[in-house]
């Protein structure tokens, strides 16, 4: 989509690839932005400069179960600290995907309630410290520039 292309050009969307036997596979993607959506992060202080906002965190199905998501969140925390001096990573999650809510909680995210817009599809809000790491996750190498 145009939004994804725009964020790739502006360096806010990251794509994780792996090359095996001369074939490159897209493994995962994440968008990390310094400005949150005010429709979602609608409480006083939610849009302060100490946080970054993640979206489009997706791991390809064929790589599920390899802790790629956990590794990408660890990398996102490092990137957020280096590029934006952020202390928090925030993400909004599909409102009724309770398994995904549990997943984020197991990775150290704390629930921050729901946004006020009852029609917004991903009203559940979570955050964790950028220095928090998920143990036993693979490492992702990449640039922080």
FINUBA-806633 format. One line per 10 residues: number of its first residue (from 1); their letters; for each residue x, y, z of C-alpha. Coordinates in Angstrom, 3 decimals. Example, Ala and Ser with C-alpha at 12.3 -4.5 7.8 and 13.67 -1.06 7.14 Angstrom:
<nodes>
1 = AS = 12.300/-4.500/7.800 ~ 13.670/-1.060/7.140
</nodes>
This chain:
<nodes>
1 = XXXXXXXXXX = 0.000/0.000/0.000 ~ 0.998/3.641/-0.281 ~ 1.333/3.915/3.526 ~ 3.808/1.031/3.649 ~ 5.790/2.381/0.694 ~ 5.908/5.824/2.324 ~ 7.149/4.412/5.633 ~ 9.805/2.342/3.831 ~ 11.059/5.476/2.073 ~ 11.129/7.415/5.365
11 = XXXXXXXXXX = 13.011/4.666/7.194 ~ 10.276/3.842/9.695 ~ 9.395/0.380/8.366 ~ 11.948/-2.384/8.699 ~ 11.991/-5.700/6.889 ~ 13.801/-8.732/8.277 ~ 15.180/-11.090/5.646 ~ 17.207/-14.262/5.783 ~ 19.264/-15.747/2.988 ~ 19.657/-19.499/2.747
21 = XXXXXXXXXX = 21.237/-21.327/-0.173 ~ 21.240/-18.159/-2.285 ~ 17.505/-17.600/-1.729 ~ 16.301/-14.587/0.272 ~ 13.125/-14.855/2.345 ~ 11.125/-12.055/3.935 ~ 10.767/-13.127/7.554 ~ 9.126/-10.207/9.330 ~ 8.334/-6.515/9.297 ~ 7.754/-3.764/11.830
31 = XXXXXXXXXX = 7.075/-0.041/11.651 ~ 8.568/2.161/14.373 ~ 7.401/5.762/14.504 ~ 8.051/8.575/16.969 ~ 4.475/9.838/16.769 ~ 1.494/7.823/17.929 ~ -2.021/7.826/16.575 ~ -3.990/10.318/18.727 ~ -7.161/8.296/18.149 ~ -5.544/5.355/19.965
41 = XXXXXXXXXX = -3.198/7.048/22.421 ~ -5.833/9.439/23.689 ~ -4.978/9.923/27.377 ~ -2.925/12.873/28.655 ~ 0.772/12.031/28.343 ~ 0.231/9.172/25.865 ~ 1.916/11.070/23.038 ~ 4.974/12.288/24.907 ~ 8.439/12.175/23.413 ~ 9.607/9.319/25.635
51 = XXXXXXXXXX = 7.856/6.651/23.536 ~ 7.840/5.173/20.052 ~ 4.845/3.479/18.466 ~ 4.999/0.131/16.725 ~ 2.652/-1.080/14.032 ~ 2.534/-3.660/11.256 ~ 4.536/-6.143/13.320 ~ 4.153/-9.270/11.222 ~ 6.093/-12.538/11.115 ~ 5.675/-14.752/8.052
61 = XXXXXXXXXX = 3.729/-17.921/8.926 ~ 6.497/-20.232/7.768 ~ 8.760/-18.720/10.462 ~ 6.213/-18.869/13.295 ~ 7.414/-20.384/16.550 ~ 11.051/-19.341/16.097 ~ 10.781/-16.342/18.471 ~ 11.289/-13.919/15.584 ~ 8.619/-11.574/17.001 ~ 10.370/-11.498/20.381
71 = XXXXXXXXXX = 13.708/-10.835/18.676 ~ 12.194/-8.059/16.593 ~ 10.739/-6.427/19.714 ~ 14.153/-6.593/21.399 ~ 15.697/-4.972/18.320 ~ 12.916/-2.350/18.206 ~ 13.712/-1.382/21.804 ~ 17.395/-0.914/20.954 ~ 16.525/1.038/17.812 ~ 14.059/3.251/19.722
81 = XXXXXXXXXX = 16.667/4.092/22.359 ~ 19.413/4.849/19.836 ~ 17.427/6.755/17.221 ~ 14.741/8.471/19.320 ~ 16.093/8.259/22.890 ~ 12.782/6.599/23.738 ~ 12.129/4.927/27.058 ~ 8.971/3.057/26.011 ~ 7.684/1.004/23.093 ~ 3.924/1.211/22.609
91 = XXXXXXXXXX = 1.705/-0.911/20.404 ~ -2.029/-1.188/19.808 ~ -3.440/-4.664/19.312 ~ -6.654/-6.052/17.824 ~ -9.289/-5.599/20.498 ~ -10.605/-9.165/20.601 ~ -7.408/-11.071/19.851 ~ -6.896/-12.165/23.453 ~ -4.211/-14.677/22.479 ~ -2.182/-11.786/21.070
101 = XXXXXXXXXX = -2.781/-9.782/24.263 ~ -1.386/-12.707/26.241 ~ 1.588/-12.977/23.880 ~ 2.552/-9.351/24.474 ~ 2.137/-9.729/28.243 ~ 4.487/-12.748/28.219 ~ 7.052/-10.525/26.464 ~ 6.940/-7.955/29.254 ~ 4.331/-5.574/27.883 ~ 1.827/-4.079/30.286
111 = XXXXXXXXXX = -1.731/-3.381/29.259 ~ -2.578/0.308/29.057 ~ -6.334/-0.047/28.690 ~ -8.372/0.646/25.596 ~ -8.727/3.741/23.474 ~ -12.042/5.594/23.655 ~ -13.036/5.025/20.015 ~ -15.331/2.000/20.286 ~ -15.129/1.387/16.519 ~ -11.337/1.354/16.219
121 = XXXXXXXXXX = -10.316/-2.271/15.483 ~ -7.150/-2.359/17.599 ~ -8.213/-0.586/20.769 ~ -6.064/-2.599/23.210 ~ -2.909/-0.702/24.125 ~ 0.330/-2.148/25.512 ~ 3.751/-0.778/26.392 ~ 7.101/-1.903/27.759 ~ 10.452/-0.349/28.517 ~ 12.923/-0.122/25.648
131 = XXXXXXXXXX = 15.572/-1.723/27.872 ~ 13.448/-4.783/28.619 ~ 14.629/-7.865/26.731 ~ 12.983/-11.174/26.015 ~ 15.475/-13.841/26.952 ~ 16.283/-16.728/24.621 ~ 15.171/-14.769/21.560 ~ 17.475/-14.835/18.535 ~ 19.365/-11.637/17.807 ~ 18.630/-9.440/14.828
141 = XXXXX = 21.482/-7.480/13.324 ~ 20.722/-4.184/11.723 ~ 21.508/-0.517/11.484 ~ 20.203/2.050/13.947 ~ 20.957/5.035/11.695
</nodes>
